[in-house]
Amino acid sequence: MVLELYLDLMSQPCRAVYIFAKKNGIPFQLRTVELLKGQHYTDSFGQVNPLRKVPALKDGDFTLAESVAILLYLSRKYKAPDHWYPQDLQARARVDEYLSWQHTTLRSCCTRAMWQKMLFPVFLGQPVPPETLAATLAELDRCLQLLEDKFLRNQAFLTGSQISVADLVAITELMHPVSAGCQVFECRPKLAAWRQRVESAVGEDLFQEAHAVILKAKDIPPADPALKEKLRQALQGLLQ
């Protein structure tokens, strides 16, 4: 049976999984789940992933949630080139270190920056207090500094001289605030050069394809009232 990937390219971890699968020639059937239409709340999707989150994977009778688990499953099953998730113990540990760090740091502030700066006011019609947005952007700046100082340092990529899944996870996160107009790379030449290396390693066409939806997010029309209220309740944590 054909591998099925349940994705919404509005989601940063979905973009990482999509790029990885496409770049490594992994055959899959794309099952689009539109988060801003609440399709992850449907009963049919709940049968694939009771967590009601994307990405999700279905491989025959086997289902899998969580983007990092999916990336590593694909890497192992399809024997992706070693640089994506190295066999060397210490090289792999560096990738694991980044993947463990980013969930509660870079991902958190990138998501909140995009929602507070763009989707809450535009899509949900909910103003965001200026002090809340300012605090989020300050936190984003601190995370970017840590990304440079701790992980990128003077290397070509986050964990060494070649691209890994850590770079895919990081770049897809950073494109979230970029889509909302945040100046993530403009004053950070080291980070900007890294972005160009990642884009080149992935392929510019694939990179642009994966990010086309999020880069047009500012043009999304306002949500209908019923969905707006449902999403507001689910997303209040992003205003903290």
Buried (B, 14 or more C-beta within 10 A) or exposed (E): EEBBBBBBBBBBBBBBBBBBBBBBEBEBEEBEBEBBBBBBBEEEBEEBBEEBBBBBBBBEEEBBBBBBEBBBBBBEEBEBEBBBBBEEEEBBEBBBBBBEBBBEBBBBBBBBBBBBBBBBBBBBEBEBEEEBBEBBBEBBBEBBEBBBEEBBEEEBBBBBEBBBBBBBBBBBBBBBBBBBEBEBBEEBEBBEEBBEBBBEBBEEEBBEBBBEBBEEBBEBEEBEEEBBEEBBEEBEEBBE
